[in-house]
Amino acid sequence: MALFAITLTDQTTDFVEGADAYQQEGPLTTFFAFSDNRRVIDSWSTRLASYRTADISAIRRSTAAMAAATAAPAVAMAE
């Protein structure tokens, strides 16, 4: 599974976690999670999110492990 960062034309960024792939479906771009032991988008895949394709300016993919490693470190609270 991966983390997808979707930059929209209004310069906002949305994130879709747990997606394996995306594909265009008519006017929408849809992000999918594969079913167990499947490596293709098919009727057993789960739709996670859809965006109007015309509103997307960039899609960036990273693995969940890479996304966690590059996240800002948490600040420990002093007691």
N, CA and C atoms as an extended XYZ file, in Angstrom:
237
Properties=species:S:1:pos:R:3:atomname:S:1:resname:S:1:resid:I:1 pbc="F F F"
N         0.837       -1.179        0.000 N   MET     1
C         0.000        0.000        0.000 CA  MET     1
C         0.880        1.239        0.000 C   MET     1
N         0.302        2.324       -0.474 N   ALA     2
C         1.073        3.552       -0.616 CA  ALA     2
C         0.267        4.745       -0.127 C   ALA     2
N         0.953        5.849       -0.067 N   LEU     3
C         0.346        7.129        0.254 CA  LEU     3
C         0.399        7.971       -1.021 C   LEU     3
N        -0.736        8.480       -1.442 N   PHE     4
C        -0.799        9.339       -2.612 CA  PHE     4
C        -1.091       10.763       -2.154 C   PHE     4
N        -0.327       11.719       -2.672 N   ALA     5
C        -0.566       13.139       -2.429 CA  ALA     5
C        -1.131       13.713       -3.717 C   ALA     5
N        -2.329       14.267       -3.633 N   ILE     6
C        -3.012       14.810       -4.794 CA  ILE     6
C        -3.026       16.326       -4.672 C   ILE     6
N        -2.343       17.016       -5.572 N   THR     7
C        -2.348       18.472       -5.598 CA  THR     7
C        -3.436       18.915       -6.562 C   THR     7
N        -4.343       19.730       -6.049 N   LEU     8
C        -5.475       20.185       -6.841 CA  LEU     8
C        -5.166       21.539       -7.469 C   LEU     8
N        -5.970       21.927       -8.434 N   THR     9
C        -5.727       23.167       -9.164 CA  THR     9
C        -5.845       24.400       -8.270 C   THR     9
N        -6.521       24.298       -7.125 N   ASP    10
C        -6.598       25.436       -6.197 CA  ASP    10
C        -5.416       25.451       -5.219 C   ASP    10
N        -4.378       24.616       -5.515 N   GLN    11
C        -3.129       24.519       -4.765 CA  GLN    11
C        -3.271       23.863       -3.382 C   GLN    11
N        -4.405       23.228       -3.104 N   THR    12
C        -4.537       22.431       -1.890 CA  THR    12
C        -4.030       21.021       -2.183 C   THR    12
N        -3.653       20.312       -1.137 N   THR    13
C        -3.157       18.949       -1.286 CA  THR    13
C        -3.975       18.021       -0.401 C   THR    13
N        -4.496       16.971       -0.990 N   ASP    14
C        -5.201       15.923       -0.261 CA  ASP    14
C        -4.324       14.681       -0.255 C   ASP    14
N        -4.497       13.839        0.769 N   PHE    15
C        -3.736       12.604        0.870 CA  PHE    15
C        -4.689       11.417        0.909 C   PHE    15
N        -4.332       10.359        0.189 N   VAL    16
C        -5.095        9.111        0.205 CA  VAL    16
C        -4.139        8.031        0.709 C   VAL    16
N        -4.417        7.506        1.902 N   GLU    17
C        -3.585        6.459        2.481 CA  GLU    17
C        -4.183        5.090        2.192 C   GLU    17
N        -3.325        4.112        2.001 N   GLY    18
C        -3.777        2.743        1.826 CA  GLY    18
C        -4.177        2.368        0.413 C   GLY    18
N        -3.977        3.275       -0.528 N   ALA    19
C        -4.314        2.972       -1.919 CA  ALA    19
C        -3.179        2.210       -2.581 C   ALA    19
N        -3.529        1.339       -3.490 N   ASP    20
C        -2.539        0.589       -4.263 CA  ASP    20
C        -2.368        1.141       -5.667 C   ASP    20
N        -3.419        1.766       -6.204 N   ALA    21
C        -3.375        2.251       -7.584 CA  ALA    21
C        -4.503        3.256       -7.794 C   ALA    21
N        -4.441        3.914       -8.951 N   TYR    22
C        -5.540        4.796       -9.351 CA  TYR    22
C        -5.763        4.663      -10.845 C   TYR    22
N        -6.965        5.023      -11.276 N   GLN    23
C        -7.271        5.007      -12.704 CA  GLN    23
C        -8.375        6.001      -12.988 C   GLN    23
N        -8.407        6.458      -14.230 N   GLN    24
C        -9.442        7.387      -14.642 CA  GLN    24
C       -10.709        6.613      -14.954 C   GLN    24
N       -11.816        7.106      -14.423 N   GLU    25
C       -13.143        6.522      -14.682 CA  GLU    25
C       -14.047        7.651      -15.167 C   GLU    25
N       -14.131        7.824      -16.456 N   GLY    26
C       -14.914        8.935      -16.999 CA  GLY    26
C       -14.298       10.242      -16.550 C   GLY    26
N       -15.085       11.145      -15.950 N   PRO    27
C       -14.548       12.438      -15.531 CA  PRO    27
C       -13.817       12.398      -14.187 C   PRO    27
N       -13.752       11.220      -13.560 N   LEU    28
C       -13.136       11.093      -12.237 CA  LEU    28
C       -11.847       10.280      -12.281 C   LEU    28
N       -10.945       10.582      -11.360 N   THR    29
C        -9.776        9.744      -11.105 CA  THR    29
C       -10.027        9.091       -9.759 C   THR    29
N       -10.029        7.760       -9.724 N   THR    30
C       -10.403        7.003       -8.526 CA  THR    30
C        -9.206        6.222       -8.006 C   THR    30
N        -9.049        6.216       -6.671 N   PHE    31
C        -7.968        5.507       -5.992 CA  PHE    31
C        -8.531        4.227       -5.383 C   PHE    31
N        -7.793        3.122       -5.560 N   PHE    32
C        -8.260        1.797       -5.170 CA  PHE    32
C        -7.283        1.098       -4.232 C   PHE    32
N        -7.832        0.249       -3.368 N   ALA    33
C        -7.049       -0.711       -2.586 CA  ALA    33
C        -7.360       -2.086       -3.153 C   ALA    33
N        -6.317       -2.877       -3.395 N   PHE    34
C        -6.516       -4.223       -3.921 CA  PHE    34
C        -7.038       -5.149       -2.840 C   PHE    34
N        -7.738       -6.193       -3.237 N   SER    35
C        -8.145       -7.243       -2.318 CA  SER    35
C        -6.951       -8.141       -2.029 C   SER    35
N        -7.088       -8.991       -1.026 N   ASP    36
C        -6.002       -9.911       -0.672 CA  ASP    36
C        -5.595      -10.748       -1.876 C   ASP    36
N        -4.300      -10.912       -2.059 N   ASN    37
C        -3.716      -11.740       -3.123 CA  ASN    37
C        -4.090      -11.289       -4.530 C   ASN    37
N        -4.467      -10.020       -4.702 N   ARG    38
C        -4.799       -9.480       -6.025 CA  ARG    38
C        -3.828       -8.348       -6.315 C   ARG    38
N        -3.417       -8.194       -7.556 N   ARG    39
C        -2.490       -7.133       -7.943 CA  ARG    39
C        -3.051       -6.277       -9.071 C   ARG    39
N        -4.351       -6.336       -9.284 N   VAL    40
C        -4.985       -5.572      -10.357 CA  VAL    40
C        -6.249       -4.898       -9.835 C   VAL    40
N        -6.674       -3.845      -10.527 N   ILE    41
C        -7.954       -3.220      -10.215 CA  ILE    41
C        -9.032       -4.054      -10.885 C   ILE    41
N        -9.937       -4.596      -10.078 N   ASP    42
C       -11.037       -5.398      -10.599 CA  ASP    42
C       -12.246       -5.229       -9.694 C   ASP    42
N       -13.249       -6.062       -9.857 N   SER    43
C       -14.479       -5.922       -9.078 CA  SER    43
C       -14.271       -6.166       -7.586 C   SER    43
N       -13.150       -6.785       -7.202 N   TRP    44
C       -12.869       -7.044       -5.787 CA  TRP    44
C       -12.106       -5.896       -5.134 C   TRP    44
N       -11.671       -4.915       -5.902 N   SER    45
C       -10.942       -3.762       -5.359 CA  SER    45
C       -11.911       -2.840       -4.623 C   SER    45
N       -11.365       -2.104       -3.661 N   THR    46
C       -12.160       -1.166       -2.877 CA  THR    46
C       -11.853        0.257       -3.313 C   THR    46
N       -12.901        1.013       -3.643 N   ARG    47
C       -12.719        2.424       -3.992 CA  ARG    47
C       -12.503        3.217       -2.704 C   ARG    47
N       -11.422        3.996       -2.667 N   LEU    48
C       -11.110        4.776       -1.473 CA  LEU    48
C       -11.458        6.250       -1.615 C   LEU    48
N       -11.229        6.817       -2.792 N   ALA    49
C       -11.497        8.242       -3.006 CA  ALA    49
C       -11.567        8.511       -4.506 C   ALA    49
N       -12.323        9.540       -4.862 N   SER    50
C       -12.417        9.968       -6.259 CA  SER    50
C       -12.332       11.485       -6.317 C   SER    50
N       -11.669       11.978       -7.360 N   TYR    51
C       -11.520       13.413       -7.593 CA  TYR    51
C       -11.846       13.699       -9.046 C   TYR    51
N       -12.390       14.888       -9.303 N   ARG    52
C       -12.596       15.295      -10.695 CA  ARG    52
C       -11.226       15.425      -11.344 C   ARG    52
N       -11.015       14.732      -12.450 N   THR    53
C        -9.723       14.739      -13.133 CA  THR    53
C        -9.321       16.157      -13.531 C   THR    53
N       -10.267       16.988      -13.928 N   ALA    54
C        -9.969       18.361      -14.325 CA  ALA    54
C        -9.436       19.191      -13.163 C   ALA    54
N        -9.692       18.768      -11.913 N   ASP    55
C        -9.244       19.510      -10.736 CA  ASP    55
C        -7.872       19.071      -10.234 C   ASP    55
N        -7.287       18.036      -10.828 N   ILE    56
C        -6.001       17.507      -10.371 CA  ILE    56
C        -4.870       18.119      -11.190 C   ILE    56
N        -3.864       18.657      -10.483 N   SER    57
C        -2.690       19.160      -11.205 CA  SER    57
C        -1.482       18.246      -11.021 C   SER    57
N        -1.442       17.420       -9.946 N   ALA    58
C        -0.325       16.482       -9.755 CA  ALA    58
C        -0.736       15.375       -8.807 C   ALA    58
N        -0.182       14.175       -9.039 N   ILE    59
C        -0.352       13.042       -8.131 CA  ILE    59
C         1.041       12.507       -7.839 C   ILE    59
N         1.354       12.396       -6.554 N   ARG    60
C         2.652       11.848       -6.147 CA  ARG    60
C         2.408       10.621       -5.279 C   ARG    60
N         3.183        9.562       -5.545 N   ARG    61
C         3.030        8.298       -4.814 CA  ARG    61
C         4.277        8.046       -3.983 C   ARG    61
N         4.073        7.582       -2.752 N   SER    62
C         5.190        7.124       -1.932 CA  SER    62
C         4.695        5.957       -1.092 C   SER    62
N         5.613        5.089       -0.719 N   THR    63
C         5.206        3.972        0.126 CA  THR    63
C         4.907        4.504        1.514 C   THR    63
N         4.090        3.800        2.260 N   ALA    64
C         3.722        4.230        3.607 CA  ALA    64
C         4.955        4.343        4.495 C   ALA    64
N         5.926        3.446        4.309 N   ALA    65
C         7.148        3.484        5.122 CA  ALA    65
C         7.937        4.754        4.836 C   ALA    65
N         8.036        5.150        3.547 N   MET    66
C         8.748        6.378        3.203 CA  MET    66
C         8.023        7.591        3.759 C   MET    66
N         6.711        7.582        3.699 N   ALA    67
C         5.941        8.714        4.190 CA  ALA    67
C         6.121        8.876        5.698 C   ALA    67
N         6.154        7.760        6.426 N   ALA    68
C         6.343        7.817        7.873 CA  ALA    68
C         7.744        8.296        8.226 C   ALA    68
N         8.733        7.887        7.447 N   ALA    69
C        10.115        8.268        7.723 CA  ALA    69
C        10.360        9.744        7.456 C   ALA    69
N         9.626       10.339        6.515 N   THR    70
C         9.843       11.742        6.183 CA  THR    70
C         8.918       12.675        6.948 C   THR    70
N         8.017       12.130        7.739 N   ALA    71
C         7.101       12.967        8.518 CA  ALA    71
C         7.889       13.700        9.594 C   ALA    71
N         7.389       14.844        9.979 N   ALA    72
C         8.057       15.622       11.029 CA  ALA    72
C         8.036       14.834       12.336 C   ALA    72
N         9.164       14.831       13.071 N   PRO    73
C         9.207       14.083       14.321 CA  PRO    73
C         8.284       14.716       15.364 C   PRO    73
N         7.713       13.877       16.181 N   ALA    74
C         6.843       14.362       17.258 CA  ALA    74
C         7.697       14.999       18.341 C   ALA    74
N         7.177       16.040       18.951 N   VAL    75
C         7.891       16.719       20.021 CA  VAL    75
C         7.410       16.144       21.339 C   VAL    75
N         8.346       15.675       22.159 N   ALA    76
C         7.985       15.093       23.454 CA  ALA    76
C         7.590       16.212       24.412 C   ALA    76
N         6.576       15.946       25.191 N   MET    77
C         6.110       16.933       26.163 CA  MET    77
C         6.933       16.799       27.435 C   MET    77
N         7.349       17.939       27.986 N   ALA    78
C         8.100       17.917       29.249 CA  ALA    78
C         7.129       17.735       30.403 C   ALA    78
N         7.587       16.991       31.395 N   GLU    79
C         6.704       16.775       32.550 CA  GLU    79
C         7.030       17.748       33.633 C   GLU    79
